[in-house]
Amino acid sequence: MTHEPEAAYPPSEILPSPNEKLVAHFKSGTVTRGFSRDFHPEAEVFHLMSSDGDIVSSREIHLDQLKALFHVKTWGSPKGHTDRRKEFPPEPAPEIAAFGPAFRTIIEFYDGEEIWGYSRGYHSEAPGFFMVPADPDDNNTKIFVVNSSVVNVQILDN
């Protein structure tokens, strides 16, 4: 199922703040983390910067190699993502209302990972789309899902 693409991404969805923690999951299975000042959902390339003391490094990230870009609250979740809740709460959390009109969405990646959340503006021909996890306790604040890494998208609301 497809929905009309958004006319434009709101600025709060496009550019992470310079201090926003990002975790890039690649189709190859590798994971890297850092910050970005030039991520844009329609750009083919962006940079992920990380620092180790006084040394700052930058890695060029090609969107076509990416599975998803996770905007996280903390760098690590003790539980990881293996026991993610697979249900929608009876009432969406306030963060969902702040996200704007959104559809209950279940995505399945080629590697078998499944994420339940809320999305808007999904269009199969776009490079990707944003979603907010259904579980308000999830470590992710939002996720940019790369369409080429998804095997199935279920939009539950019409």
C-alpha positions, 0 to 999 in steps of 0.5 A, a space after each residue: 500500500 502506498 500513500 501520497 508522499 509528503 510535499 516536503 519533510 518538516 525541518 525537524 524530520 530532515 536534519 538531526 541536530 548536531 548533538 543528536 545521536 545516530 546509529 547507522 545500520 547497514 545492509 551488510 550487518 555492520 553498525 556505526 554511530 555518530 552525529 551528522 550535519 548533512 543528512 537529508 532523506 533525499 540525498 544519496 550521501 551524507 557524513 557520520 562524524 564520531 569523536 574519540 577525545 580530541 580526534 574527530 573522524 568523518 565517514 561517508 555514508 551512501 544511502 543505498 548501502 544503508 538499512 536504516 538510520 536510527 535517531 537514539 536517546 542513548 548509545 546503547 540499549 541493554 536489551 538491544 532490539 531483540 525483545 522489541 514490543 510488537 504491538 500498538 498501545 491503545 492510545 499513541 504516546 504524546 510523541 506520536 501526536 507531535 510527529 503529526 498525522 501518522 499511520 500504524 505501520 509494520 515494516 519487515 527488513 530483508 534480514 528479518 527484523 520487524 519494527 512496529 511504529 507510526 509513519 507518514 508520507 510512505 511512498 514506495 518510490 521514495 528513497 525512504 521514510 521516517 517512522 516513530 516506534 510504537 513503544 514509547 520506551 523504545 531507545 529510538 526517537 525516530 527511524 529513517 527507513 531506507 526503502 530498498 532494505 525493506 521486504 514488506 510494509 504494512 499500513 494498518 490505517 486507511 
